[in-house]
Amino acid sequence: MQKGLYTKIIFVIVLLILAGISLYPTFQFTGLQEKETALIKQLAEVSGLTKAQIEEGLVAGDLEARLRKQAPAASIDQAVELGRRLTDLSKKVNSIERRAIKRGLDLQGGVYMVYEADLPQLLRNLAKNPDDRLNEIIEETKKTVEERGLDFFSVLEDNFKKRGIELNRYFGRKGETNDKVIAELKKEAEDAVDRTLEVLRNRIDQFGVSEPMITKQGNNRIIIELAGIQSIQRARNIISSTALLEFKLVQPAEMVWSVLDDIDRVMRIKQKGAAAAQEDTAKTKSATPEGPKAKETEVSLSYLFGEKGAETPSEDEKVVVDENTFSDRPFSSLLRQLQGRNFIAVPMKNVYAVQRILQLPEVKEVIPPDAEFLFGNAPMTLGEEQYQRLYLVKKEPELLGEMLSDASVQVSTGSTSLNAGAPYVSMELNSEGAKIFSKVTGMNVGRELAIVLDGKVASAPVIQTKITTGSAMIEGSFTMEEAKDLALILRAGALPAPLYPITENTVGPSLGQDSIQKGQFSAIVGFILVVLYMIFYYRLSGVVADFALLLNMVFILAVMAAFHATLTMPGIAGIILTLGMAVDANVLIFERIREELRTGKTIRAAIDAGYGRALVTILDANITTLISAVVLYSFGTGPVKGFALTLSIGIIVSMFTAIFVTRLIFDFVTSRYAIKKLSI
């Protein structure tokens, strides 16, 4: 008996040691975070940077560069030294934060977003041979759903019926009924949203946000809560990027000039009519004007398109053309040929006009069906002018991003085509992708291979030799942060359906701090009142119950830290509720012991009987509550889930402390001391 008692005591002591180990990073983190806040405040006073700018510098890893650029000359050394200390401290805080109890959105601020999967675009992607008629039906469906809040697929089916078109014309297999096609489309949409959830989780996990909440709402909405995030715009970019990666061959120059000639002919006809344009075809073909050498003049968009426009066009309606070639080559005169560049350059002022021309039905007819024009993903600056890159590429990709196995950021040493020190994204393909890439590069040495991300050309390096290693790289004028984000998105994969934002709210840290203080205050006041009441009503036995209550709090927090759970305001409410239930269990036990003592039983017998009689009632109450908490956790979201989690942990821990620990104390005291009267 005595040996078993000591074993139980050692067991509780071991649990206490483990709880201390589990909670130590949380205490350490709290202390370091206070130091970090003080250091940021001191650095802001010395450098003149705002708190937000300093935090952005820490995230981007360029705090020292920002300090050297903006701090006053007199205090720059002090600012740099403080910046280095802050950077070191921040790294330490980040490493410890992973092992500390995490705080939810309501306690430390962050961002709350609701996104919706773009079902109309998903349908366009799924459709066989989509055309203008399908686009018209989808747009009408979208408008009706937005105005009247009806089910998307029901409205879609009705719109097809109104036009007498079977759904299998665009979706599913020939001969399938509308009901079956709609069922398959619903399944595809649900699957796309589920896969979108997984892709977002992968992206955000690598983004480094602690304990993100990503949940599905309804059929096509996704709720994202990112607690403690510093750069909201960066998170938006990562979440909403589609990241559809394709490798497409750039068409040879001869084909490009031929297509440009055809487009020029179409535009001449639009401007001058077919008869006048016929006369112009005899004229000598001229090359696309070179950028700096072009004799530029301005014409209106209306004149360019052969329309009757305003006599005095506004600045926004003007385009810059080459005066020497505009008459013969109205389209090519909008473009520029830059020395040593493997793409067509479009002056920024002409980009809209070029896009509009390329969308004209008669222009689409002269572009080969297996080719398409794509713009670059970012403008480039040459001298004082800004240009947008334009490529004619094969429509069918040689390789897809699905075959990507890894992507990482590298810094050029200058041996590549990039400048030394410039970041670029290095990609590794899987074995199947490497085989295809080796074949494509082997058959097209000397041609450019465009790396296309979300329909825009990120880079188009010339294939110098057959590449058998399955490695490729994306060049560009990236900052280090942009390159890291691009690599992250590529690793996580593409979204099955585009997302668009419904709600984007930010919660400030000040609100979180206020909530923490109120939560702490209410918890402390509640704890003190319960402790005093138990001592007043049950005397020394009340002290035992209070000790169990304290252990209860320690064990709950330790379990949360061990499982990296997140503490939220509803979670704090769950803990407070649990403390009440723990006291209630001891009240039940103590009342049963009192009853047994009144019948004349000995102290030892009364304790045994009291615990035995109360046990069933305690288990009954706690297990039913635990079942409710598990159900809440399984089907609830956000705050409900946080409440259910702490309540579940609290119930299990309170049963242990209220039944096992208090009983152990009574057994120890009664076995060691000859007590004549129990203080209860």
C-alpha positions in Angstrom: 0.0 0.0 0.0 2.7 2.4 1.1 4.8 1.5 -2.0 1.8 2.1 -4.3 1.3 5.6 -2.7 4.9 6.6 -3.3 4.7 5.4 -6.9 1.7 7.7 -7.4 3.5 10.6 -5.9 6.5 10.1 -8.1 4.1 9.8 -11.1 2.6 13.3 -10.3 6.0 14.8 -9.7 7.2 13.5 -13.1 4.1 15.0 -14.8 4.9 18.3 -13.1 8.5 18.2 -14.4 7.2 17.4 -17.9 4.7 20.3 -17.6 7.5 22.6 -16.6 9.6 21.5 -19.6 6.6 22.0 -21.9 5.8 25.5 -20.5 9.4 26.8 -20.3 9.5 28.0 -23.9 6.3 30.0 -23.4 7.7 31.8 -20.4 11.0 32.3 -22.3 9.1 33.6 -25.4 7.1 36.1 -23.3 10.3 37.5 -21.8 12.1 37.8 -25.1 9.1 39.3 -26.8 9.0 42.1 -24.3 12.7 42.7 -24.9 12.1 42.7 -28.7 9.3 45.3 -28.3 11.5 47.5 -26.2 14.4 47.2 -28.7 12.1 48.1 -31.7 10.9 51.2 -29.8 14.5 52.2 -29.1 15.5 51.6 -32.7 12.5 53.6 -34.0 13.6 56.6 -31.9 17.2 56.4 -33.1 16.6 55.7 -36.8 13.4 57.6 -37.5 11.8 54.4 -39.1 8.3 53.5 -38.0 7.6 50.3 -36.1 5.9 48.9 -39.2 9.0 49.7 -41.4 11.3 48.0 -38.9 9.1 44.9 -38.8 9.0 44.8 -42.6 12.8 45.0 -42.7 13.0 42.0 -40.2 10.7 39.9 -42.4 12.4 40.9 -45.7 15.9 40.4 -44.1 17.1 43.9 -45.2 16.8 45.8 -42.0 20.5 47.0 -42.0 20.2 48.3 -45.6 17.0 50.2 -44.6 18.8 51.7 -41.6 21.9 52.8 -43.6 19.6 54.4 -46.1 17.2 56.3 -43.8 18.8 56.7 -40.4 20.3 60.2 -39.7 24.1 60.3 -40.3 24.8 61.2 -36.6 23.1 58.1 -35.3 23.7 55.6 -38.1 26.3 53.5 -36.2 24.1 53.2 -33.2 21.1 52.4 -35.3 23.0 49.6 -37.2 24.2 48.1 -33.9 20.7 48.1 -32.5 19.5 46.7 -35.8 21.9 43.8 -35.5 20.9 43.1 -31.9 17.3 43.2 -33.0 17.9 40.8 -35.9 19.6 38.3 -33.6 16.9 38.6 -31.0 14.2 38.2 -33.6 15.7 35.0 -34.9 15.8 33.6 -31.3 12.2 34.7 -30.7 11.1 33.0 -34.0 12.8 29.7 -33.1 11.3 29.7 -29.6 7.8 30.8 -30.8 7.4 27.4 -32.5 7.5 25.7 -29.1 5.5 28.2 -27.1 1.7 28.4 -26.8 0.5 30.2 -29.9 -1.9 33.0 -29.7 -4.9 33.3 -31.9 -6.0 36.1 -34.2 -8.0 37.7 -31.5 -5.0 37.9 -29.1 -2.2 39.1 -31.3 -3.9 40.6 -34.3 -3.5 39.5 -37.9 -5.6 39.2 -41.0 -9.0 37.6 -41.6 -9.9 36.8 -45.2 -12.8 35.1 -47.0 -12.2 34.0 -50.5 -14.5 32.4 -53.1 -13.6 29.9 -55.8 -14.3 31.3 -59.2 -16.8 28.8 -60.5 -17.4 30.5 -63.8 -13.7 30.3 -64.6 -13.6 26.7 -63.4 -16.4 25.9 -65.9 -14.5 27.6 -68.7 -11.5 25.5 -67.9 -13.5 22.3 -67.9 -15.5 23.0 -71.1 -14.8 21.3 -74.4 -14.4 23.8 -77.2 -15.6 26.8 -75.3 -17.1 29.6 -77.4 -18.8 32.9 -77.1 -22.2 31.3 -76.6 -20.9 29.4 -73.5 -19.3 32.6 -72.2 -22.7 34.3 -72.6 -24.5 31.6 -70.6 -21.9 31.6 -67.9 -22.0 35.4 -67.5 -25.8 35.4 -67.4 -25.7 32.6 -64.7 -23.1 34.6 -62.7 -25.2 37.8 -62.8 -28.4 36.0 -61.8 -26.7 34.2 -58.9 -25.2 37.6 -57.7 -28.5 39.4 -57.9 -30.9 36.7 -56.5 -28.6 34.4 -54.4 -29.7 31.2 -56.1 -27.8 28.0 -56.5 -25.2 28.4 -59.3 -25.7 25.0 -61.0 -29.5 25.2 -60.9 -29.4 28.6 -62.7 -26.8 27.2 -65.1 -29.0 24.3 -66.0 -32.0 26.6 -66.5 -30.1 28.9 -68.8 -29.0 25.9 -71.0 -32.6 24.7 -71.2 -33.9 28.2 -72.2 -31.6 28.1 -75.2 -32.4 24.5 -76.0 -28.7 23.4 -75.6 -27.7 20.2 -74.0 -25.1 20.5 -71.3 -23.1 17.6 -72.9 -22.4 20.0 -75.8 -19.7 21.5 -73.5 -19.3 19.1 -70.5 -19.2 15.4 -69.9 -19.7 12.8 -72.6 -21.9 12.7 -75.6 -25.4 11.3 -74.7 -25.2 12.1 -71.0 -28.3 13.6 -69.4 -28.3 17.1 -68.0 -28.8 15.7 -64.4 -25.7 13.5 -64.7 -23.6 16.4 -66.2 -24.7 18.8 -63.4 -23.9 16.1 -60.8 -20.4 15.7 -62.2 -19.9 19.4 -62.4 -20.9 19.8 -58.8 -18.4 17.0 -57.9 -15.7 18.7 -59.9 -16.4 22.0 -58.2 -16.3 20.5 -54.7 -13.1 18.6 -55.5 -11.5 21.8 -56.8 -12.4 23.7 -53.6 -11.0 20.8 -51.5 -7.8 20.8 -53.6 -7.6 24.6 -53.3 -7.7 24.2 -49.5 -4.7 21.8 -49.6 -2.7 24.1 -51.9 -3.4 27.0 -49.6 -2.4 25.1 -46.6 0.9 24.1 -48.3 1.6 27.7 -49.3 0.8 29.2 -45.9 2.7 26.5 -44.0 5.8 27.4 -46.0 5.0 31.1 -45.6 5.8 30.7 -41.9 2.6 31.8 -40.3 2.0 30.2 -36.9 -1.1 28.1 -36.6 -3.0 29.4 -39.6 -6.8 28.7 -39.7 -8.0 27.6 -43.1 -11.5 26.3 -43.3 -14.2 25.7 -45.9 -17.5 27.6 -45.7 -20.4 26.4 -47.8 -19.7 25.0 -51.2 -17.1 27.4 -52.6 -15.9 29.7 -49.9 -12.7 29.5 -47.9 -12.0 31.3 -44.6 -8.3 32.2 -43.8 -7.1 33.5 -40.5 -3.4 34.4 -40.2 -2.5 35.4 -36.7 0.5 37.7 -36.2 1.2 38.2 -39.9 3.3 41.3 -40.6 2.9 41.8 -44.4 -0.7 41.6 -45.4 -0.1 42.4 -49.0 2.5 39.7 -49.3 0.0 37.2 -47.9 -2.7 38.3 -50.4 -0.2 37.8 -53.3 0.7 34.3 -52.1 -3.0 33.3 -51.5 -4.5 34.6 -54.7 -1.6 33.6 -57.1 -2.7 30.8 -59.5 0.9 29.7 -60.3 0.0 27.9 -63.5 3.5 27.1 -64.9 4.1 26.2 -68.5 7.2 25.9 -70.8 6.4 27.1 -74.3 8.7 27.5 -77.3 9.1 30.9 -78.8 8.2 31.0 -82.5 11.1 31.7 -84.9 11.7 35.3 -86.1 10.5 34.5 -89.6 7.1 33.4 -88.4 6.9 36.5 -86.1 7.5 38.9 -89.0 5.1 37.0 -91.2 2.3 37.3 -88.6 3.1 41.0 -88.0 2.8 41.6 -91.8 -0.6 39.9 -91.8 -1.8 42.0 -88.8 -0.5 45.1 -90.5 -2.6 44.2 -93.6 -5.7 43.7 -91.5 -5.2 47.1 -89.8 -4.6 48.8 -93.1 -7.9 47.5 -94.4 -9.6 48.8 -91.2 -8.1 52.2 -91.6 -8.3 52.8 -95.4 -10.7 50.2 -96.7 -9.9 47.1 -98.8 -9.2 49.0 -102.1 -6.7 51.4 -100.6 -5.0 48.6 -98.6 -4.6 46.5 -101.8 -2.5 49.3 -103.3 -0.3 49.4 -100.2 0.6 45.7 -100.4 2.9 46.5 -103.4 5.0 48.7 -101.1 8.3 47.4 -99.7 8.0 45.6 -96.4 9.9 47.4 -93.6 11.2 46.0 -90.4 9.8 46.9 -87.0 11.3 50.3 -86.0 14.2 50.2 -83.6 13.4 51.9 -80.2 15.8 54.8 -80.0 15.8 55.4 -83.8 12.0 55.5 -84.3 10.7 58.9 -85.3 7.8 58.9 -83.0 4.6 60.8 -83.3 1.2 60.6 -81.6 -2.1 59.5 -83.2 -5.5 58.8 -81.6 -6.8 55.4 -81.0 -9.8 56.2 -83.1 -7.6 57.0 -86.1 -5.6 53.8 -85.5 -8.7 51.7 -85.6 -10.2 53.6 -88.6 -13.0 55.0 -86.4 -14.5 58.5 -86.2 -13.3 59.8 -82.9 -13.0 63.1 -81.1 -11.1 65.7 -83.1 -9.0 66.5 -80.0 -8.3 63.2 -78.3 -7.3 63.1 -74.6 -3.8 61.9 -73.5 -5.3 58.5 -72.6 -6.6 58.0 -76.1 -3.2 58.7 -77.8 -0.7 56.1 -78.9 3.0 56.6 -79.9 3.7 55.3 -83.4 6.7 55.4 -85.8 6.0 58.2 -88.3 8.0 56.5 -91.1 6.1 53.2 -91.0 2.7 54.1 -89.6 1.1 54.4 -93.0 2.3 51.0 -94.3 2.5 49.1 -91.1 0.0 50.5 -88.6 0.5 47.6 -86.1 4.2 47.3 -86.3 4.6 51.0 -85.9 3.3 50.6 -82.3 6.1 48.2 -81.5 9.9 48.6 -81.1 12.8 46.4 -81.8 15.5 46.6 -79.1 19.1 45.8 -79.9 20.2 42.4 -78.6 16.7 41.5 -77.2 14.8 38.4 -78.2 11.4 39.8 -77.8 9.2 42.6 -79.3 9.1 45.7 -77.1 5.8 47.6 -76.6 6.1 51.1 -75.3 3.9 51.3 -72.1 1.6 53.9 -73.7 0.8 51.5 -76.6 0.1 48.3 -74.5 -3.6 48.9 -74.4 -3.8 49.5 -78.1 -1.8 46.4 -78.9 -3.9 44.3 -76.5 -7.1 45.6 -78.2 -5.8 44.9 -81.7 -4.8 41.3 -80.8 -8.4 40.7 -79.6 -10.0 41.8 -82.9 -11.7 38.8 -84.5 -10.1 39.5 -87.9 -6.7 39.7 -86.3 -7.2 36.4 -84.5 -7.9 34.8 -87.9 -4.5 35.7 -89.2 -2.6 34.4 -86.2 -1.7 30.8 -86.7 -4.0 28.5 -84.6 -1.1 26.9 -82.9 0.5 30.2 -81.8 -0.4 33.0 -79.4 1.0 36.3 -78.3 1.9 36.6 -74.6 3.1 39.6 -72.7 6.0 39.6 -70.2 5.1 39.5 -66.5 6.7 42.9 -65.7 7.7 46.1 -67.6 11.4 46.8 -68.3 13.1 50.1 -68.2 15.5 51.2 -70.9 16.9 54.7 -70.5 13.9 56.9 -69.6 11.4 54.6 -71.4 9.4 51.7 -70.1 8.5 48.8 -72.3 6.4 45.7 -72.0 7.8 42.5 -73.6 5.7 40.7 -76.2 6.4 37.1 -77.4 4.8 34.9 -80.1 4.9 31.4 -78.6 3.5 28.0 -79.4 0.0 27.6 -77.9 0.6 24.0 -76.8 3.1 23.8 -73.8 6.0 21.5 -74.1 6.0 20.9 -70.3 3.7 21.7 -67.4 4.5 22.8 -63.8 2.9 19.6 -62.5 6.2 17.9 -63.2 8.1 20.3 -60.9 9.6 18.6 -57.9 11.4 21.5 -56.2 12.0 25.2 -56.5 14.4 27.4 -54.6 16.0 30.8 -54.7 19.6 31.1 -55.8 21.9 34.1 -56.2 23.8 34.6 -59.4 27.5 34.7 -59.2 27.7 36.4 -62.6 28.6 33.3 -64.6 25.0 33.1 -65.8 23.2 35.6 -67.9 22.2 37.4 -64.8 24.1 40.1 -63.0 26.2 39.0 -60.1 24.1 39.1 -56.9 20.8 39.0 -58.6 18.3 36.4 -57.2 16.7 33.9 -59.5 14.4 30.8 -59.0 16.0 27.5 -59.7 13.7 24.6 -60.5 14.1 20.8 -60.4 11.8 18.6 -62.5 10.8 15.0 -61.6 12.0 12.1 -63.6 9.2 12.2 -66.2 9.6 16.0 -66.5 13.4 15.7 -66.8 13.0 13.2 -69.7 10.6 15.5 -71.6 12.8 18.6 -70.8 15.9 16.7 -72.1 14.1 15.8 -75.4 12.7 19.4 -75.9 16.0 21.1 -75.2 17.9 18.6 -77.4 15.6 19.2 -80.4 15.5 23.0 -80.1 19.0 24.1 -79.4 19.4 27.8 -80.4 15.6 28.6 -79.8 14.1 30.4 -76.9 12.0 28.5 -74.4 9.5 30.8 -72.6 8.7 30.0 -69.0 5.1 31.1 -68.6 3.6 31.8 -65.2 -0.1 32.5 -65.1 -0.3 33.4 -68.8 2.7 35.8 -68.7 6.2 35.1 -69.8 8.5 35.2 -66.7 11.7 34.7 -68.8 12.7 33.2 -72.2 16.2 32.0 -72.2 17.9 30.7 -75.3 18.5 26.9 -75.2 22.3 26.6 -75.4 22.6 22.9 -75.2 20.6 19.8 -74.4 19.7 19.8 -70.7 19.6 16.3 -69.2 19.7 17.2 -65.5 16.0 18.4 -65.3 17.1 21.8 -64.0 15.7 25.1 -65.2 15.7 28.6 -63.9 13.4 31.7 -64.0 15.2 34.9 -64.4 13.7 38.3 -63.8 14.2 41.6 -61.9 13.1 40.0 -58.7 13.8 41.3 -55.2 14.9 38.5 -52.8 11.5 38.5 -51.2 9.7 38.2 -54.5 12.0 35.4 -55.6 11.3 33.6 -52.3 7.5 34.0 -52.7 7.7 32.7 -56.3 9.7 29.6 -55.3 7.2 29.0 -52.5 4.2 29.2 -54.8 5.8 26.9 -57.4 6.6 24.3 -54.7 3.0 24.4 -53.3 1.5 24.0 -56.8 -1.2 25.7 -58.8 -4.7 26.5 -57.6 -7.3 24.3 -59.3 -9.6 27.3 -59.5 -8.9 31.0 -59.3 -9.9 32.7 -56.0 -11.3 36.2 -55.6 -11.7 38.0 -52.2 -15.0 38.5 -50.5 -13.8 40.0 -47.2 -10.4 41.1 -46.0 -10.3 42.4 -42.5 -7.4 43.2 -40.3 -7.3 42.9 -36.5 -4.9 45.2 -34.8 -2.5 43.9 -32.1 -3.8 46.7 -29.8 -7.2 45.0 -29.8 -5.5 41.7 -29.0 -3.5 43.2 -26.1 -6.7 44.6 -24.7 -8.4 41.2 -24.9 -5.5 39.5 -23.2 -5.6 42.0 -20.3 -9.3 41.6 -19.9 -9.0 37.8 -20.1 -6.2 37.7 -17.6 -8.1 40.0 -15.2 -11.3 37.9 -15.4 -9.4 34.6 -15.0 -7.4 35.9 -12.0 -10.5 37.4 -10.3 -12.5 34.2 -10.9 -9.6 32.0 -9.6 -9.2 34.1 -6.4 -13.0 34.0 -5.6 -13.1 30.2 -6.1 -10.0 29.7 -3.9 -11.4 31.9 -1.1 -14.8 30.2 -1.3 -13.4 26.7 -1.1 -11.2 27.6 1.9 -14.1 29.3 3.6 -16.6 26.4 3.1 -14.3 23.3 3.3 -11.4 24.7 5.3 -8.2 22.5 4.9 -9.9 20.2 2.4 -10.7 23.4 0.4 -6.9 24.1 0.3 -6.5 20.6 -1.2 -9.1 21.4 -3.8 -7.4 24.7 -4.5 -4.0 23.0 -5.0 -5.7 20.6 -7.5 -7.2 23.6 -9.2 -3.7 25.2 -9.6 -2.3 21.9 -11.0 -5.3 21.8 -13.3 -4.3 25.2 -14.8 -0.7 24.2 -15.2 -1.5 20.9 -16.9 -4.0 22.5 -19.3 -1.4 25.0 -20.5 1.3 22.4 -20.6 -0.8 20.1 -22.8 -1.6 23.0 -25.1 2.1 23.9 -25.4 3.0 20.3 -26.1 0.5 19.9 -28.9 1.2 23.4 -30.3 -2.4 24.4 -29.7 -3.5 28.0 -30.2 -4.9 30.1 -27.3 -7.8 32.3 -28.2 -10.3 34.3 -26.3 -12.9 31.5 -26.6 -10.2 29.2 -25.5 -9.7 31.3 -22.3 -13.4 31.0 -21.8 -13.1 27.3 -22.1 -10.3 27.2 -19.5 -12.4 29.3 -17.0 -15.4 27.0 -17.5 -13.2 24.0 -16.9 -11.9 25.4 -13.6 -15.5 25.7 -12.5 -16.2 22.1 -13.4 -13.0 21.0 -11.6 -14.2 22.7 -8.4 -17.7 21.2 -8.9 -16.1 17.7 -8.9 -14.4 18.3 -5.6 -17.6 19.8 -4.1 -19.4 16.5 -5.0 -16.7 14.4 -3.4 -16.5 16.5 -0.3 -20.2 16.5 0.2 -20.3 12.7 -0.1 -17.4 12.5 2.5 -19.4 14.7 4.9 -22.4 12.5 4.6 -20.3 9.4 5.3 -18.7 11.1 8.3 -22.2 11.9 9.7 -23.1 8.2 9.6 -20.2 7.6 12.0 -17.7 6.1 9.7 -14.0 6.5 10.3 -12.1 9.2 8.3 -10.4 6.5 6.1 -13.7 4.7 5.4 -15.5 8.0 4.8 -12.9 9.1 2.2 -13.1 5.8 0.4 -16.9 5.8 0.3 -17.0 9.5 -0.6 -14.8 9.1 -3.7 -16.6 5.9 -4.6 -20.1 7.4 -4.5 -19.1 10.6 -6.3 -17.1 9.0 -9.0 -20.0 7.8 -11.1 -21.7 11.2 -11.0 -18.4 13.0 -11.9 -17.7 10.7 -14.8 -21.2 11.0 -16.1 -21.1 14.8 -16.1 -17.7 15.1 -17.5 -17.9 12.5 -20.2 -21.2 13.9 -21.6 -19.6 17.4 -21.7 -16.5 15.9 -23.3 -18.6 14.3 -26.1 -20.2 17.7 -26.7 -16.8 19.3 -26.9 -15.5 16.7 -29.4 -18.6 17.3 -31.6 -18.0 21.0 -31.4 -14.4 20.6 -32.4 -15.2 18.3 -35.2 -17.9 20.4 -36.9 -17.1 23.9 -35.5 -14.9 26.5 -37.0 -12.7 29.4 -35.7 -13.7 30.5 -32.2 -16.0 27.5 -31.6 -13.1 25.2 -32.3 -10.8 27.0 -29.9 -13.4 26.8 -27.2 -14.0 23.1 -27.8 -10.2 22.3 -27.8 -9.5 23.9 -24.4 -12.7 22.5 -22.9 -11.7 19.0 -24.0 -8.2 19.3 -22.6 -9.6 20.9 -19.4 -12.2 18.2 -18.8 -9.6 15.4 -19.0 -7.1 17.2 -16.9 -9.7 18.3 -14.3 -10.9 14.6 -13.8 -7.2 13.7 -13.2 -6.6 16.5 -10.7 -10.0 16.4 -8.9 -10.1 12.6 -8.5 -6.6 11.3 -8.6 -4.5 14.1 -7.1 -6.8 15.1 -4.3 -7.3 11.5 -3.4 -3.6 11.0 -3.4 -3.2 13.9 -0.9 -5.9 12.5 1.4 -4.4 9.0 1.3 -0.9 10.4 2.0 -2.0 12.5 4.9 -4.2 9.9 6.5 -1.6 7.1 6.1 1.2 9.2 7.5 -0.6 11.1 10.3 -3.1 9.9 12.9 -5.9 12.4 12.2 -8.8 12.3 14.6 -11.0 14.9 12.7 -11.0 15.7 9.1 -11.1 19.4 8.3 -13.9 19.5 5.7 
